[in-house]
C-alpha cells in the first residue's frame, strides 16, 4: 500500500479555487500530495503565486500532463460539458477520478463514463457532492438504513439563492442548455443547489455507496432572467420504494433562504434550519431529540475519504452510479418541458446593486415557501396565476434525454 497518493487538479478557477485552498492551507493530510495542475487559461485562479512558489507544473490539458506525470487521482473541477471526456481520459491513463458535481450533463454521457470505468482495470470515479462525505450525513444515513426512524415517508428541501447578473456572465456555459453542440444543462437544480436534491436521494439509498432510484418525476420550471435554461425549479420525485421527494430552488428570488429541509419517517422527523452552523436534528415521536451534527462540517472529507478508499481498495462512498439518480431527475426535468415558461413581465423586477444587478420575480419567495410548507407544486396551489402544470415523466431503465 503506498504511503502517499499523488493528485492532479484540473480546472483552477471557480470551485478549483476551493480545492487549491484546501491544499495550500494544509486542510488535507500530508500523504495527499498535489503534484500537478491543469488549466489552459487560469485567469480566474486565486492561487497562481502559491502554485509557482510550490514548483507545481501547470499544464494546458490532460494530454500534456500525462506525458510527464501519472497521478493516482485526478480531481476535475472543469465545466460540466468537459466532465465526460476528461474523466474518460483520466481513467484510460490509469488514474482514479474525483469529478465535481454534477457527474455529467446527460445520462448518455454518464453511461460513457461508467463504461470507461468498467474497462479501466479497477479505477473508480467519485463525485463531489460534499454532504455525502460529511460525518453527520454518514451517521444519519447509517441510521436510516438501519431502520432507526422507521419507514421513510417524505423528504423535502428548499434553497432559494438569488444570483446576480455577474453570476451568469462569469462563464459562457452559465445558464445554458447547450454550448457548441454539447449539452451543459446548467440550472440551479443541476448545478448550484444540486447538493441538496442529491442529498435526499443519497440518504434514501440502500447501501453506503447507493442513492435511491427515481421512478416518476414531475417538475415545474420557470425563468425570470434572460438565460437559455430555467432559473427556477420545483420538483416532485417518487422513488422506486414509493418515497416522495420534494425540491424547491431558484436564482430569481430577492432574498436568500435555506437550505431548509424536513425528512419525515414513521417514527421521527429530521430537520435542518439552514446556515453554516446548523445541524441535522432528529425528533422522535417518543419525545427524544438527537443532534447528528452539521453536513457542512469537513468539506475536505470528499478528498480524504476518496483517497482512503484508494489506499484500502474499498468502494468510493459517492460514486458515479450513486450520482446517476440525480442525473435521472435533471434529465427528466428537461424532457418534461417543451419550452420554459417566463414569469409575467409585471412580476419581473430588476434591482441595481453596486456594479451588478439582480433580476427576480416579485413574491416568488413567498409562493415557494408556501408550496414547501404544503408539500405541493405551484400549479396545485390554486391561486398562482402564472403556474403551469407539468407532465409526469416515468423513469424506465432505458430512459434518456
C-alpha positions in Angstrom: 0.0 0.0 0.0 1.5 3.4 -1.0 2.2 5.9 1.8 1.4 8.8 -0.5 -1.3 9.5 -3.0 -0.4 11.9 -5.9 -3.2 14.2 -7.1 -3.7 16.5 -10.1 -6.3 19.2 -10.2 -8.0 20.1 -13.5 -9.7 23.5 -13.5 -8.1 26.3 -11.4 -11.0 28.8 -11.5 -14.4 28.6 -9.9 -14.6 25.6 -7.5 -11.0 24.7 -8.3 -10.0 27.6 -6.1 -11.6 25.8 -3.1 -9.6 22.7 -3.7 -6.4 24.8 -4.0 -7.3 26.5 -0.8 -7.5 23.1 0.9 -4.1 22.0 -0.4 -2.3 25.3 0.4 -4.0 25.8 3.8 -2.9 22.4 5.0 -6.5 21.2 5.5 -5.6 17.9 3.9 -3.4 15.1 5.4 0.2 15.2 4.4 0.1 11.9 2.5 -2.2 13.6 -0.1 0.2 15.3 -2.5 -0.7 17.8 -5.2 1.7 17.1 -8.0 0.2 18.9 -11.0 -2.4 21.4 -12.0 -4.2 21.7 -15.4 -5.9 24.7 -17.0 -5.5 26.2 -20.5 -6.2 29.7 -19.3 -6.1 30.1 -15.4 -7.1 33.8 -15.4 -9.6 33.3 -12.5 -7.2 31.3 -10.3 -6.6 32.9 -7.0 -3.6 30.8 -6.1 -1.2 31.2 -9.0 1.5 32.7 -6.8 1.3 29.7 -4.5 1.3 27.3 -7.4 4.5 28.9 -8.7 6.1 29.0 -5.2 5.4 25.3 -4.7 7.0 24.5 -8.0 3.9 22.8 -9.3 3.9 22.1 -13.1 1.0 23.8 -14.8 -0.2 22.0 -18.0 -2.7 23.2 -20.6 -4.5 19.9 -20.9 -4.5 16.3 -19.7 -2.6 15.0 -22.8 0.3 17.3 -21.9 0.2 16.3 -18.3 0.2 12.6 -18.9 3.4 12.9 -21.0 5.2 13.8 -17.8 3.0 12.7 -14.8 0.6 9.9 -14.0 -1.2 10.9 -10.8 -3.1 8.4 -8.7 -6.1 10.7 -8.5 -7.3 13.4 -10.9 -9.7 16.0 -9.4 -11.9 17.5 -12.2 -13.3 21.0 -11.4 -13.8 21.9 -15.0 -17.1 23.0 -16.7 -19.9 20.4 -16.8 -19.6 19.6 -20.6 -16.0 18.7 -20.1 -16.6 16.1 -17.3 -17.1 13.2 -19.6 -14.1 13.5 -21.9 -11.8 14.4 -19.0 -13.0 11.6 -16.8 -12.7 9.0 -19.6 -9.2 10.2 -20.4 -8.0 10.0 -16.8 -9.4 6.5 -16.4 -7.8 5.4 -19.7 -4.5 6.6 -18.4 -4.8 4.7 -15.1 -5.9 7.4 -12.7 -8.8 7.4 -10.3 -11.2 10.4 -10.6 -12.9 12.8 -8.2 -15.3 14.7 -10.5 -17.2 17.7 -9.3 -21.0 17.7 -9.4 -23.0 17.1 -11.5 -21.5 13.9 -12.9 -22.4 14.9 -16.4 -25.0 16.8 -18.4 -26.9 13.7 -19.8 -27.4 10.1 -19.0 -25.7 9.2 -22.3 -22.6 10.9 -21.0 -22.9 9.1 -17.7 -23.1 5.7 -19.5 -20.0 6.6 -21.4 -18.2 7.3 -18.1 -19.4 4.1 -16.5 -18.3 2.1 -19.5 -14.8 3.8 -19.2 -14.7 2.9 -15.5 -15.6 -0.7 -16.2 -12.7 -1.0 -18.7 -10.2 0.8 -16.6 -8.8 -2.1 -14.6 -10.3 -1.2 -11.2 -10.2 2.6 -11.3 -13.1 4.4 -9.8 -15.0 7.7 -10.2 -16.1 9.6 -7.1 -18.5 12.6 -7.4 -18.0 15.8 -5.4 -21.4 16.1 -3.6 -19.6 17.1 -0.3 -22.6 16.5 2.0 -22.3 12.8 1.1 -18.9 12.7 2.7 -19.7 14.7 5.8 -19.5 12.7 9.1 -23.1 14.0 10.0 -24.5 12.6 6.8 -22.6 9.3 7.1 -24.0 8.8 10.6 -27.5 9.8 9.6 -27.5 7.5 6.5 -26.4 4.6 8.7 -29.4 5.1 11.0 -31.8 5.5 8.1 -30.5 2.2 6.5 -30.7 0.5 9.9 -34.4 1.5 10.3 -33.9 3.6 13.4 -36.5 6.2 12.2 -38.9 3.7 10.7 -40.1 3.7 7.1 -39.3 6.9 5.2 -42.4 8.8 4.0 -41.3 12.1 2.6 -38.2 14.2 2.2 -38.2 17.9 1.2 -35.7 20.7 0.8 -35.9 24.3 -0.2 -33.0 26.5 -1.2 -33.6 30.0 -2.6 -30.3 31.5 -3.8 -30.5 34.9 -5.6 -27.9 35.2 -8.3 -26.7 38.4 -9.9 -26.0 39.2 -13.5 -22.3 38.6 -12.8 -23.0 35.0 -11.9 -24.3 34.3 -15.4 -21.6 36.4 -17.0 -18.7 34.5 -15.3 -18.6 31.7 -17.9 -20.0 31.1 -21.4 -21.7 27.9 -20.3 -23.6 29.5 -17.3 -27.4 29.2 -17.7 -27.0 27.3 -21.0 -28.7 24.1 -22.2 -26.1 23.6 -24.9 -22.7 25.1 -25.8 -21.0 24.5 -29.1 -23.3 21.5 -29.7 -22.5 19.9 -26.3 -25.1 19.6 -23.6 -24.4 21.6 -20.5 -27.9 21.7 -18.7 -26.8 24.4 -16.3 -29.5 25.3 -13.8 -29.9 25.7 -10.1 -31.2 22.1 -9.9 -28.3 20.6 -11.9 -25.5 22.8 -10.5 -25.6 25.4 -7.7 -28.1 23.7 -5.4 -27.7 20.1 -6.8 -26.2 19.0 -3.5 -29.5 19.2 -1.7 -31.5 17.2 -4.2 -28.8 14.6 -4.4 -28.5 14.5 -0.6 -32.1 13.3 -0.2 -31.7 10.6 -2.9 -28.4 9.5 -1.4 -29.8 9.3 2.2 -32.5 7.0 0.8 -30.0 4.7 -0.8 -30.0 1.1 0.4 -26.2 1.0 0.8 -23.4 3.4 1.8 -22.5 3.9 -1.9 -26.0 3.9 -3.4 -28.8 6.5 -3.9 -32.5 5.9 -4.3 -33.6 5.3 -7.9 -36.3 7.8 -9.1 -39.4 6.2 -10.7 -41.5 9.3 -11.5 -40.7 13.0 -11.8 -43.0 16.0 -12.0 -41.3 19.4 -12.3 -42.4 22.9 -12.8 -39.6 25.1 -14.2 -39.6 28.8 -14.9 -37.3 31.7 -15.6 -37.1 35.4 -15.0 -33.6 36.0 -16.3 -32.5 36.1 -19.9 -31.0 32.6 -19.9 -31.4 29.7 -22.1 -32.2 27.3 -19.3 -34.5 27.6 -16.3 -33.6 29.6 -13.2 -36.4 28.3 -11.0 -37.3 24.6 -10.4 -39.9 22.9 -8.2 -39.7 19.1 -8.4 -41.6 16.1 -7.1 -39.8 12.8 -7.3 -41.3 9.4 -6.4 -38.7 6.8 -5.8 -38.9 3.1 -6.6 -39.7 2.4 -3.0 -42.6 5.0 -3.0 -41.0 7.8 -1.0 -42.0 11.3 -2.1 -39.0 13.7 -2.6 -39.8 17.4 -3.0 -37.2 20.0 -4.0 -37.7 23.8 -4.4 -34.9 26.1 -5.7 -34.5 29.4 -7.6 -31.9 32.0 -8.6 -34.7 34.5 -9.3 -35.7 35.4 -5.7 -34.9 38.6 -3.8 -33.8 37.0 -0.5 -31.5 34.1 0.2 -33.3 31.4 2.2 -32.1 28.0 3.2 -31.3 25.3 2.6 -34.2 24.2 4.9 -35.1 20.6 5.0 -37.5 18.2 6.7 -37.4 14.4 6.4 -40.5 12.6 7.7 -40.4 9.0 8.8 -42.9 6.7 10.6 -41.2 7.2 13.9 -39.3 10.5 13.6 -38.7 13.7 11.7 -35.3 15.2 10.8 -34.9 18.9 10.3 -32.2 21.3 9.2 -32.7 25.0 9.6 -30.0 26.2 7.2 -26.7 28.1 7.6 -23.1 27.0 8.0 -23.5 26.2 11.7 -26.8 24.4 11.5 -27.2 20.7 12.2 -29.4 17.7 11.4 -31.9 17.4 14.4 -33.9 14.2 14.7 -37.1 14.4 16.8 -38.6 11.1 17.7 -42.3 10.5 18.3 -41.5 9.5 21.9 -40.0 12.9 22.6 -36.3 12.1 22.2 -34.2 14.6 20.3 -30.8 13.9 18.8 -28.2 16.2 17.2 -26.5 14.5 14.3 -24.1 17.4 13.6 -23.7 19.6 10.5 -23.4 18.3 6.9 -21.3 21.5 6.3 -18.5 20.3 8.5 -15.3 19.0 6.9 -15.7 20.0 3.3 -12.3 18.4 2.7 -13.8 15.0 3.6 -14.6 14.2 0.0 -10.9 14.2 -0.9 -9.8 12.5 2.3 -12.4 9.7 2.1 -11.8 9.2 -1.6 -8.0 8.8 -1.0 -8.7 6.5 1.9 -10.7 4.2 -0.5 -7.8 4.3 -3.0 -5.4 3.2 -0.2 -7.6 0.4 1.2 -9.1 -0.8 -2.1 -12.6 0.0 -1.0 -15.5 1.3 -3.0 -15.9 5.0 -3.3 -18.6 6.4 -1.0 -20.3 8.6 -3.5 -19.5 7.1 -6.9 -20.7 7.6 -10.4 -23.6 5.2 -10.1 -24.9 7.0 -6.9 -24.7 10.3 -8.8 -26.8 8.9 -11.7 -30.0 9.2 -9.6 -29.7 13.0 -9.5 -28.9 13.0 -13.2 -32.1 10.9 -14.0 -34.2 13.6 -12.3 -32.5 16.5 -14.0 -32.8 14.9 -17.4 -36.5 14.1 -16.7 -37.0 17.8 -15.9 -35.6 18.9 -19.2 -37.6 16.3 -21.0 -40.9 17.4 -19.4 -40.5 20.9 -20.6 -41.0 21.5 -24.4 -40.4 25.2 -23.5 -39.6 27.1 -20.4 -42.3 29.5 -19.2 -41.2 33.0 -18.4 -42.6 34.8 -15.4 -45.2 37.5 -16.4 -43.4 40.8 -17.2 -45.3 42.7 -14.4 -43.7 40.3 -11.8 -40.1 40.6 -13.1 -38.1 43.3 -11.3 -34.5 44.5 -11.7 -32.5 45.9 -8.8 -29.2 47.6 -9.3 -26.6 46.8 -6.7 -23.2 48.5 -7.0 -21.8 47.5 -10.4 -24.2 44.5 -10.6 -27.9 43.8 -10.9 -30.4 41.3 -9.7 -33.4 40.2 -11.8 -36.0 38.5 -9.7 -39.7 37.5 -9.7 -41.8 39.5 -7.2 -43.2 37.5 -4.4 -41.7 34.3 -5.7 -40.0 33.7 -2.3 -43.4 33.7 -0.5 -45.0 31.3 -3.1 -42.2 28.8 -2.9 -42.1 28.8 0.9 -45.9 28.2 0.9 -45.5 25.4 -1.5 -42.7 23.9 0.6 -44.9 24.1 3.7 -47.9 22.5 2.0 -45.9 19.8 0.0 -47.3 21.0 -3.3 -46.2 22.5 -6.6 -47.3 26.0 -7.7 -49.9 24.7 -10.1 -51.5 22.8 -7.3 -51.9 25.9 -5.1 -55.0 27.1 -6.9 -54.2 30.8 -6.7 -50.9 31.2 -8.5 -51.9 32.6 -11.9 -48.5 32.1 -13.6 -48.2 28.5 -12.7 -48.2 25.9 -15.5 -48.9 22.2 -14.6 -46.2 19.8 -15.6 -46.2 16.4 -17.2 -45.2 13.4 -15.1 -42.2 11.6 -16.5 -41.7 7.9 -15.8 -38.1 6.8 -15.4 -37.5 3.5 -17.2 -34.3 1.5 -17.4 -33.6 2.9 -20.9 -34.6 6.5 -20.0 -32.6 9.1 -21.9 -32.7 12.8 -22.6 
